[in-house]
């Protein structure tokens, strides 16, 4: 099933919801001009700093690019996607100049930052039943430039192509230096993160002697931009199992020691897959969730742009009603809870407004296996990265090597 099959005419309901989306963007643009970028970004999603800083952007650069924007989406000549794509072009030019002078380390940093800018340019922009042109460009361009940087990293990224449901998965593989057949951690994002984000996460696992596979699956990043296939939980199960098939047959890694790191909604997908496929030994949930239905109204309904659109877009809803129904039906562990018998670490923030910490408590109560909960103060999604990611990688190494 594709988000909108080629040649299919949108229904009257879809067109009506798209008009609501257009009105929503118009209101956000008006808010940008009257209340400023900071208030608007907090309303539609969140400030991008927590996402951008781990990807190598400095605070002053993030603020500079935001200050250059005159609107959120198509509200002027310098809207959010335009300015972030422009910044990506500038970093890419710096990277290519550095490489021409054989400054490989600088080229690696500048080119990866370009990929990060392309990602940030489109991760908050969605529609009903289709990808916006800027969103699709963001997904494809970010990964295209990531592969340009890939051989330059101190631990290079290698493209692996894995057969899956009549197409291919195209994740990255990174190997730790000096480790023979290391354990492997599959890194997956959520509804708006992708393998670009997982590259930053992979550094913590590589430093602890684990190989990493950064995956865009159904509904995510390069995969949905290339195939049009939205997230369905059983389809994501098959995607992760396809990666496990590859891992068990690859001589570079220990295919008997595989874990999964899942960010946000990706944590639910990881746990669901591991409940069915016992080759996965442990899951880090950053943070954990048991069922999206538990918090959908609280977290997503009050603002159409962009959280509710993001979730409906992720599951490929062709109307807002269908998207909300699919989120509630698909994104749950209800039917597999008794089969979740592997160790889980769920890392959350006490006041997370998107995925409440109560989900981790429900998870601990409902599933069969051991669940450890680590809670940080504040609103950050999964806790502060500089604190949570090292602890998660330590925990995973203990589970895969002991």
C-alpha positions in Angstrom: 0.0 0.0 0.0 1.3 3.4 -0.9 0.5 6.8 0.6 -1.3 7.8 -2.5 -1.1 5.4 -5.5 0.0 7.1 -8.7 -2.9 8.2 -10.7 -5.4 7.9 -7.9 -7.7 10.8 -7.6 -8.0 12.2 -4.0 -11.4 11.9 -2.5 -13.6 14.8 -1.5 -12.7 14.1 2.1 -9.0 14.2 1.4 -9.3 17.5 -0.5 -11.4 19.0 2.4 -8.7 18.0 4.8 -6.0 19.4 2.6 -7.8 22.7 2.7 -7.7 22.5 6.5 -4.0 21.9 6.3 -3.5 24.9 4.0 -5.4 27.1 6.5 -3.3 25.7 9.3 -0.1 26.7 7.5 -1.5 30.1 6.8 -2.3 30.6 10.6 1.2 29.4 11.5 2.7 31.9 9.0 0.7 34.7 10.5 1.8 33.7 14.0 5.4 33.8 12.8 5.0 37.4 11.7 3.2 38.6 14.8 4.7 36.5 17.6 8.1 35.5 16.2 9.9 32.3 15.3 10.4 31.0 18.8 6.8 31.1 19.9 5.7 29.7 16.6 8.1 26.7 16.6 7.1 25.9 20.2 3.5 25.9 19.0 3.8 23.8 15.9 6.4 21.3 17.1 9.4 22.3 19.2 12.6 24.3 18.8 15.0 22.4 16.6 18.1 22.8 18.8 17.7 19.4 20.6 17.8 17.7 17.1 20.3 20.0 15.4 23.0 20.2 18.1 23.7 16.4 18.2 24.0 16.5 14.4 26.9 18.9 14.7 25.3 22.4 14.3 26.4 25.1 16.7 23.8 27.0 18.7 24.7 30.3 16.9 24.3 28.7 13.5 20.9 27.3 14.3 19.8 30.7 15.6 21.3 32.4 12.5 19.4 30.2 10.1 16.1 30.6 12.0 16.5 34.3 12.0 16.9 34.3 8.3 13.4 32.7 7.8 10.5 35.0 7.1 7.8 32.3 7.5 7.2 28.7 8.3 5.9 27.4 5.0 5.4 29.2 1.7 4.6 32.5 3.5 7.3 34.4 1.8 10.5 34.1 -0.2 12.6 32.9 2.7 10.5 30.2 4.4 11.8 27.5 6.7 12.6 24.9 4.0 14.1 27.4 1.6 16.6 28.8 4.2 17.6 25.4 5.6 18.1 24.0 2.1 20.2 27.1 1.4 22.3 26.5 4.5 22.7 22.9 3.3 24.0 24.1 0.0 26.5 26.3 1.7 27.9 23.6 3.9 28.1 21.2 1.0 30.1 23.7 -1.0 32.5 24.0 2.0 32.8 20.3 2.2 33.6 19.8 -1.5 36.2 22.5 -1.4 37.8 20.9 1.6 37.9 17.5 -0.1 39.4 19.0 -3.2 42.3 20.1 -1.0 42.4 16.7 0.6 41.2 18.0 4.0 39.2 14.8 4.6 38.2 15.5 8.2 36.9 18.9 7.4 35.1 17.6 4.3 33.4 14.9 6.4 32.2 17.4 9.0 31.0 20.0 6.5 29.3 17.4 4.2 27.5 15.7 7.1 26.3 19.1 8.4 24.9 19.8 4.9 22.9 16.5 5.1 21.7 17.6 8.6 20.5 20.9 7.2 18.6 19.2 4.4 16.9 17.0 7.0 16.0 19.8 9.3 14.5 21.7 6.3 11.6 19.3 5.9 11.1 17.2 9.0 8.2 19.4 10.3 6.3 19.8 7.0 3.5 17.3 6.1 0.2 16.9 4.3 -2.6 14.4 4.1 -2.2 11.4 1.8 1.0 12.6 0.1 4.4 14.0 0.8 4.9 17.7 0.3 7.5 18.5 -2.4 9.8 20.1 0.2 9.3 17.1 2.6 10.3 14.6 -0.1 13.2 16.7 -1.3 14.4 16.9 2.3 14.3 13.1 2.8 16.0 12.3 -0.5 18.6 15.1 -0.5 19.7 14.4 3.1 20.4 10.8 2.4 22.0 11.5 -1.0 24.5 13.9 0.7 25.0 11.6 3.6 26.3 8.9 1.2 28.7 11.6 -0.2 30.1 12.0 3.4 30.0 8.3 4.2 33.5 7.2 3.2 35.0 10.2 4.9 33.9 9.3 8.5 36.5 8.0 10.8 34.3 4.9 11.0 33.0 4.9 7.4 29.4 4.2 6.6 28.7 1.4 4.1 25.5 1.1 2.1 23.9 -2.3 2.5 21.0 -3.3 0.3 18.6 -5.8 1.8 15.7 -7.5 -0.1 12.4 -6.6 1.5 8.8 -7.0 0.3 9.6 -6.6 -3.4 11.9 -3.7 -2.9 15.1 -3.0 -0.9 16.0 -1.5 2.4 19.1 0.7 2.2 20.5 1.2 5.7 24.1 2.1 6.6 26.5 -0.2 8.3 29.3 1.1 10.5 31.9 -1.1 12.2 33.9 -0.3 15.3 37.7 -0.2 14.8 39.7 -3.2 16.0 36.8 -5.4 17.0 36.3 -8.8 15.3 32.7 -9.8 14.7 31.1 -7.2 17.0 27.6 -7.3 18.3 25.2 -5.3 16.2 22.6 -2.6 17.2 19.9 -1.6 14.7 19.1 2.1 15.1 15.6 3.3 14.1 13.9 6.6 14.3 10.3 7.5 14.9 7.7 9.5 12.9 10.0 12.4 11.9 13.6 11.1 12.4 15.6 9.0 10.0 19.1 7.5 9.4 20.7 11.0 9.5 19.7 11.2 13.2 20.8 7.7 13.7 24.3 8.5 12.5 24.8 10.7 15.5 23.4 8.0 17.8 25.7 5.4 16.2 28.8 7.1 17.6 28.0 6.1 21.1 27.7 2.4 20.2 30.8 2.4 17.9 32.8 3.8 20.8 31.7 0.8 22.9 32.6 -1.8 20.4 29.3 -2.4 18.7 28.5 -2.3 15.0 25.5 -0.2 14.0 22.9 -0.4 11.2 20.9 2.8 10.7 17.6 2.0 9.1 14.8 4.0 7.3 11.8 1.6 7.2 8.2 2.0 6.2 7.0 5.5 6.8 10.4 6.9 7.3 13.0 9.0 5.5 14.5 7.8 2.2 12.4 4.6 2.2 9.0 6.4 2.1 10.3 9.0 -0.2 11.5 6.3 -2.6 8.7 3.8 -2.3 5.7 5.8 -1.0 5.1 3.0 1.6 3.7 4.3 4.9 4.2 2.7 8.3 2.2 -0.4 9.1 3.4 -2.3 12.2 3.5 -5.7 10.6 5.4 -4.3 7.6 7.9 -2.8 10.0 8.2 -6.2 11.8 9.2 -7.7 8.4 11.7 -4.9 7.7 13.5 -5.5 11.0 13.4 -9.2 10.5 14.9 -8.7 7.0 17.8 -6.8 8.6 18.2 -9.7 11.1 18.3 -12.1 8.2 21.1 -10.1 6.7 22.9 -9.8 10.1 22.9 -13.5 10.8 24.5 -14.2 7.4 27.1 -11.4 7.4 30.6 -12.5 8.4 31.6 -9.0 9.7 29.3 -9.0 12.7 28.0 -11.4 15.4 24.6 -12.2 14.1 23.6 -13.9 17.3 24.0 -10.7 19.3 21.5 -8.1 17.9 19.8 -5.3 19.8 17.6 -2.5 18.7 17.6 1.2 19.6 14.3 2.9 18.9 13.6 6.6 19.1 10.1 7.7 20.1 7.5 5.9 18.0 10.4 3.8 16.8 10.7 2.3 20.3 7.2 0.9 20.0 8.0 -0.6 16.5 11.2 -2.1 17.9 9.5 -3.8 20.8 6.7 -5.1 18.6 9.2 -6.7 16.1 11.3 -8.2 18.9 8.2 -9.7 20.4 7.8 -11.7 17.2 11.4 -12.3 16.2 13.5 -13.7 19.1 16.8 -13.0 17.4 16.6 -9.5 19.0 18.1 -9.7 22.4 17.4 -6.3 23.9 15.7 -2.9 23.2 16.6 0.6 24.2 13.4 2.7 24.1 14.1 6.4 23.8 11.5 6.9 25.3 9.2 3.9 25.5 5.5 3.8 24.7 2.9 1.0 25.0 0.1 2.5 22.8 -0.2 5.8 21.0 -4.0 5.8 21.7 -3.1 6.4 25.4 -1.8 9.9 24.6 -2.9 10.8 21.1 -5.5 13.4 22.2 -3.2 14.9 24.8 -0.2 15.2 22.6 -1.4 15.7 19.0 -5.0 16.8 18.6 -4.6 20.4 19.9 -2.4 21.4 17.0 -2.9 20.3 13.4 0.5 21.6 12.1 2.6 19.8 12.7 2.4 17.0 15.3 -1.0 15.6 14.3 -0.1 15.9 10.6 3.2 14.2 11.3 1.5 11.1 12.8 -1.2 10.9 10.1 1.4 11.3 7.4 3.6 8.5 9.0 0.8 5.9 8.8 -0.3 7.2 5.4 -3.8 8.4 6.3 -5.7 9.8 3.3 -7.9 11.8 5.7 -7.3 13.1 9.2 -9.9 10.7 10.5 -8.3 7.7 8.8 -4.8 8.8 10.0 -5.9 9.0 13.6 -7.7 5.6 13.4 -4.6 4.0 11.9 -2.4 5.5 14.6 -4.6 4.0 17.3 -5.0 0.6 15.6 -1.5 0.1 14.3 0.8 1.7 17.0 0.1 -0.5 20.0 1.7 -3.4 21.9 -1.6 -4.6 23.2 -1.6 -7.9 21.2 2.0 -8.8 21.7 2.6 -7.8 25.4 2.8 -11.3 26.6 5.5 -12.1 24.1 7.7 -9.2 25.2 10.1 -11.2 27.3 13.4 -9.5 26.5 15.1 -6.7 28.5 14.1 -3.2 27.8 15.6 0.1 29.0 13.2 3.0 28.6 14.6 6.5 29.0 12.1 9.4 29.4 11.7 12.9 30.7 9.3 13.6 33.5 7.4 16.4 31.7 7.6 15.1 28.1 4.6 16.7 26.3 4.8 14.4 23.3 5.3 10.9 24.8 4.4 11.0 28.5 6.5 9.2 31.1 3.4 7.3 32.2 3.9 5.2 29.0 7.1 3.7 30.5 5.2 2.8 33.7 2.4 1.1 31.6 5.1 -0.7 29.7 6.7 -2.0 32.9 3.3 -3.2 34.2 2.0 -4.8 31.1 4.9 -6.7 29.4 6.4 -10.0 30.5 10.1 -9.2 30.4 12.2 -6.9 32.6 11.8 -3.2 32.1 14.2 -0.6 33.5 13.0 3.0 33.6 15.4 6.0 33.7 13.7 9.3 34.1 15.3 12.7 33.7 13.7 16.0 34.8 12.4 18.4 32.2 10.6 18.1 28.9 13.3 16.8 26.5 12.2 13.8 24.4 14.1 10.8 25.9 16.2 13.0 28.2 19.2 15.2 27.4 21.1 13.4 24.6 24.5 14.0 26.3 23.3 12.2 29.4 20.9 9.6 28.0 22.8 8.3 24.9 25.9 7.2 26.7 23.9 5.4 29.4 21.8 3.6 26.8 24.9 2.4 24.9 26.5 1.2 28.1 23.3 -0.7 29.0 23.1 -2.3 25.5 26.7 -3.4 25.5 26.1 -5.2 28.8 23.1 -7.0 27.4 24.8 -8.0 24.1 28.2 -9.0 25.5 27.5 -10.7 28.8 
